[in-house]
């Protein structure tokens, strides 16, 4: 359909993952102060603020690759009154500022303590606005395969799945935190349960939407087939990965009580789950773009 | 002009594509960019009636360019405000604003906005605005050897030809209110019964 749609696959996935990370990071502050205080700050790859900032910068740079005239991107927020694409770019700016504020405030540690929760709430809300506006860009009445409940649902699921998995991995990777006993197994346990529930929802939602796509009669001039060829093969692979990731996550939860016995092995195991999720989400997003067809010609 | 519009007679069109070539020539369009395209619609099959096999095979052509819609979806979604509608009702693209995101090409159900690889921006039919100012018709209209097309004010064309129906592959007009009046091909009724095909899909699909 669209040249360089891979840059949009990466941009949407990375920015949604960042939104998810900031949502779960903000939630950690309100759920588990002890863990939150132990999370690194400043220019540290294991600090959620810095990592999210870095990923957002990469995502924005990648998004430029699909533009024919990147220098004209300064005009991108000219049409906030009616264009959701304009609003999406505005949301990226706001979210970027919010993540930067979390990063700076945690690094500076100001005397006004309210600034930390305020910046976290700001980043979580702007993250939700970002995912909403990305979804709205694709809710177009002339593109029946995108103009569906599945678009916002799958985008929010991507944000929450990648966000929760990345947060678990980040907390785990802070080995020093565990050694000093700051990290509470309850938090990892809750996040892992949240991840397994999200994976179950995603599996069901994906199967329902695929069945719905198969029933759609083509409205455009192209004969698109969703139940044969590469599209169908990738769909089956994705569903298989989802089941495997769900099984491994449940196994991980089951093994959590013995985490201190073999900590490195647990990190490697969860890193493998995370890799599976990245692959699954990338396939899912590529399929989303591949499902494009419009009415008319 | 308030609402400039095309009239297209599918019964008269022979599919010679002179309109397409005239447009490319007049606007000096690069390879791959076709502001006007001719879609070759074919359909039907052989069926057994008693002991005889008869066919209901049909074919017709549809020549399409930008419809300069009353409610242009491309204009609404363009993030840079590069697409606008001028006082003459012409929907046009300002190259100094367009960033080449191709969003307008995604959403337009007529395949009107086309990406120019050389300049990196979107381009589309501007109704030969310079010709219109001189009181002439767009080049596609006057080049048609079959006189299958006409151009004028939408209301005048409705008075002249009647408000005629749309045909496959045009979408339902409520989406964008296109400024076109189509005289359907006599075989276009078959479309409701059978699945037609665009037989020159390779030629027009990247529109």
Interface residues (C-beta under 8 A of the other chain):
Chain A: X2 X3 X66 X67 X68 X69 X70 X72 X73 X75 X76 X77 X78 X79 X82 X83 X84 X85 X86 X89 X137 X140 X141 X142 X143 X219 X220 X221 X222 X223 X292 X294 X295 X296 X297
Chain B: X37 X39 X64 X73 X76 X77 X78 X79 X80 X81 X82 X96 X97 X98 X99 X100 X101 X102 X103 X106 X107 X108 X109 X110 X111 X115 X116 X117 X119 X120 X121 X122 X169 X170 X171 X172 X175 X176 X197 X198 X201 X204 X205 X207
